[in-house]
Amino acid sequence: MSNSREIIDRIKFVINHSVDKKDVYIHEPHFLGTNAYEYIKDCLDSGWVSSSGGWVAKFENLIQEFTGSKYAIAVANGTVALRLALYLIGVRENHEVFIPPLSFVATANAVSHLGATPHFIDIESDTLGMCPLALEKRLDQIAFIRDGKVFNKITGNKITAVLPVHVFGLAAKIEEIKDVCYKWKLPVVEDAAEALGSFVKSGRRLIHCGCFGDIGTLSFNGNKIITTGGGGALLTNDEKLAKLAKHLSTTAKVNHPWNFYHDEIGWNDRLPNINAALGASQIENISERLNIKRNLHNRYLASFEDFKDVEIIKEFNQSFSNYWLITMRLNVNKPLLLREKILKDSHDSRIFIRPCWNLLNELPMYSDVPSGDLKVAQNQSLRLINLPSSPQLIGF
């Protein structure tokens, strides 16, 4: 078996870690060199700190400019963005939504918050995203179309959407997934919470993750590429969906200078102005962040290129990853034993690397929901370790 200590030593070499260095976490926020203090001070001085104020629109415009999406709607967090996106395309109680089991729990929770049921589809090992072949196979096995709608012939439930995830910033094979969904006339909601700055080549163009489906979602949690503290956004090229998203996320209040009239049930989901100001200060230099993170990924690749039992996962050749969480795969017969030893040794060294999430289908609230064969996800989940990925580890 590979030596855990040697693996830890190589990680330390990449991030210039020494015994007297501070604790190292997976992905930490970084505001030096940004206009964060100036923009937040503007909110404080003006008094516009809540969900009204000019920074929300400015931040949305910056998101649109960077991602190429026609519309961006900023909301309170990534889970809210997912729930609202699913609601917009028609997910309701007793419906089913196809999702991968390798994802943060918010992906499944957003489905459940609407009274719907997650239905798990296996992943592929190269992208760690939903496998288009597994999706097609599962639909062929259990689905049928009636009156233009897709149903599960086992449960009788309507299948309303497919929700692929761009895991750790690695782009899923979204065009192939979309092709399968097109055949079945199923809408696609992309969970791009971890993929701000990740693109897929389509023809001669690079298209941002989250801009392929009917709606995509982003997260600006504290550990993301840029952060608003909490926060998220919906991306769409559909004007009708964008207007409805903004309306429902502002309590469905009909615009009026003084009357409070609400024409349907909505949510109070909008991102506060002060959070938007913080996000705007970082997205201004996002290209620099992405370049540094790519350099960090290259350093990991070089450090482990001769290590036969360890692989640093790379983007597939039609994509450009933001490498949000740079990920190591253990290619050994008993990965769990080695993984636990690496985790213990790294934490003893105050380097707080982590395994990937427990598979969603293994959590108690999702252990009995429908699923296809998940053998790839089960195999891969034991092998993955997220490495320190903050760009400031090698300098801004």
Secondary structure as the mmCIF struct_conf table of DSSP 4:
data_model
#
loop_
_struct_conf.conf_type_id
_struct_conf.id
_struct_conf.beg_label_comp_id
_struct_conf.beg_label_asym_id
_struct_conf.beg_label_seq_id
_struct_conf.end_label_comp_id
_struct_conf.end_label_asym_id
_struct_conf.end_label_seq_id
HELX_RH_AL_P HELX_RH_AL_P1 SER A 4 VAL A 14
TURN_TY1_P TURN_TY1_P1 ILE A 15 ASN A 16
TURN_TY1_P TURN_TY1_P2 VAL A 19 ASP A 20
BEND BEND1 LYS A 21 LYS A 21
HELX_LH_PP_P HELX_LH_PP_P1 LYS A 22 ASP A 23
STRN STRN1 VAL A 24 VAL A 24
BEND BEND2 ILE A 26 HIS A 27
TURN_TY1_P TURN_TY1_P3 LEU A 32 GLY A 33
BEND BEND3 THR A 34 ASN A 35
HELX_RH_AL_P HELX_RH_AL_P2 ALA A 36 SER A 46
TURN_TY1_P TURN_TY1_P4 GLY A 47 GLY A 47
BEND BEND4 SER A 50 SER A 51
BEND BEND5 GLY A 53 GLY A 53
HELX_RH_AL_P HELX_RH_AL_P3 GLY A 54 THR A 67
BEND BEND6 LYS A 70 LYS A 70
STRN STRN2 TYR A 71 VAL A 75
BEND BEND7 ALA A 76 ALA A 76
STRN STRN3 ASN A 77 ASN A 77
HELX_RH_AL_P HELX_RH_AL_P4 GLY A 78 LEU A 88
TURN_TY1_P TURN_TY1_P5 ILE A 89 GLY A 90
TURN_TY1_P TURN_TY1_P6 GLU A 93 ASN A 94
STRN STRN4 GLU A 96 ILE A 99
BEND BEND8 PRO A 101 SER A 103
TURN_TY1_P TURN_TY1_P7 VAL A 105 VAL A 105
HELX_RH_AL_P HELX_RH_AL_P5 ALA A 106 SER A 112
TURN_TY1_P TURN_TY1_P8 HIS A 113 GLY A 115
STRN STRN5 THR A 117 PHE A 120
STRN STRN6 ILE A 123 ILE A 123
TURN_TY1_P TURN_TY1_P9 SER A 125 THR A 127
BEND BEND9 GLY A 129 GLY A 129
STRN STRN7 MET A 130 MET A 130
HELX_RH_AL_P HELX_RH_AL_P6 PRO A 132 ILE A 142
STRN STRN8 ALA A 143 ARG A 146
TURN_TY1_P TURN_TY1_P10 ASP A 147 GLY A 148
STRN STRN9 LYS A 149 ASN A 152
TURN_TY1_P TURN_TY1_P11 LYS A 153 THR A 155
STRN STRN10 LYS A 158 VAL A 162
STRN STRN11 VAL A 165 VAL A 165
HELX_RH_3T_P HELX_RH_3T_P1 VAL A 167 GLY A 169
HELX_LH_PP_P HELX_LH_PP_P2 LEU A 170 ALA A 172
HELX_RH_AL_P HELX_RH_AL_P7 ILE A 174 TRP A 184
TURN_TY1_P TURN_TY1_P12 LYS A 185 LYS A 185
STRN STRN12 VAL A 188 VAL A 188
STRN STRN13 VAL A 189 ASP A 191
TURN_TY1_P TURN_TY1_P13 ALA A 193 GLU A 194
TURN_TY1_P TURN_TY1_P14 LEU A 196 GLY A 197
STRN STRN14 PHE A 199 SER A 202
TURN_TY1_P TURN_TY1_P15 GLY A 203 ARG A 204
STRN STRN15 ARG A 205 HIS A 208
TURN_TY1_P TURN_TY1_P16 CYS A 209 GLY A 210
BEND BEND10 CYS A 211 ASP A 214
STRN STRN16 ILE A 215 SER A 219
TURN_TY1_P TURN_TY1_P17 GLY A 222 ASN A 223
BEND BEND11 LYS A 224 ILE A 226
BEND BEND12 GLY A 229 GLY A 230
STRN STRN17 GLY A 231 GLY A 231
STRN STRN18 GLY A 232 THR A 236
BEND BEND13 ASN A 237 ASN A 237
HELX_RH_AL_P HELX_RH_AL_P8 GLU A 239 LEU A 248
TURN_TY1_P TURN_TY1_P18 SER A 249 SER A 249
STRN STRN19 THR A 250 THR A 250
TURN_TY1_P TURN_TY1_P19 THR A 251 ALA A 252
STRN STRN20 LYS A 253 LYS A 253
HELX_LH_PP_P HELX_LH_PP_P3 VAL A 254 ASN A 255
BEND BEND14 PRO A 257 TRP A 258
STRN STRN21 HIS A 262 HIS A 262
BEND BEND15 GLU A 264 GLU A 264
STRN STRN22 ASN A 268 ASN A 268
STRN STRN23 ARG A 270 ARG A 270
HELX_LH_PP_P HELX_LH_PP_P4 LEU A 271 PRO A 272
HELX_RH_AL_P HELX_RH_AL_P9 ASN A 273 ILE A 283
TURN_TY1_P TURN_TY1_P20 GLU A 284 ASN A 285
HELX_RH_AL_P HELX_RH_AL_P10 ILE A 286 PHE A 304
TURN_TY1_P TURN_TY1_P21 GLU A 305 ASP A 306
TURN_TY1_P TURN_TY1_P22 LYS A 308 ASP A 309
STRN STRN24 VAL A 310 ILE A 312
TURN_TY1_P TURN_TY1_P23 ASN A 317 GLN A 318
STRN STRN25 SER A 319 PHE A 320
BEND BEND16 TRP A 324 LEU A 325
STRN STRN26 THR A 327 LEU A 330
BEND BEND17 VAL A 332 LYS A 334
HELX_RH_AL_P HELX_RH_AL_P11 PRO A 335 ASP A 348
TURN_TY1_P TURN_TY1_P24 SER A 349 ARG A 350
STRN STRN27 ILE A 351 ILE A 351
STRN STRN28 ARG A 354 PRO A 355
HELX_LH_PP_P HELX_LH_PP_P5 CYS A 356 LEU A 359
HELX_RH_3T_P HELX_RH_3T_P2 LEU A 360 GLU A 362
BEND BEND18 LEU A 363 LEU A 363
HELX_RH_3T_P HELX_RH_3T_P3 PRO A 364 TYR A 366
TURN_TY1_P TURN_TY1_P25 SER A 367 ASP A 368
BEND BEND19 VAL A 369 VAL A 369
STRN STRN29 SER A 371 SER A 371
HELX_RH_AL_P HELX_RH_AL_P12 LYS A 375 SER A 381
TURN_TY1_P TURN_TY1_P26 LEU A 382 ARG A 383
STRN STRN30 LEU A 384 ASN A 386
HELX_LH_PP_P HELX_LH_PP_P6 LEU A 387 PRO A 388
HELX_RH_3T_P HELX_RH_3T_P4 PRO A 391 LEU A 393
BEND BEND20 ILE A 394 ILE A 394
#
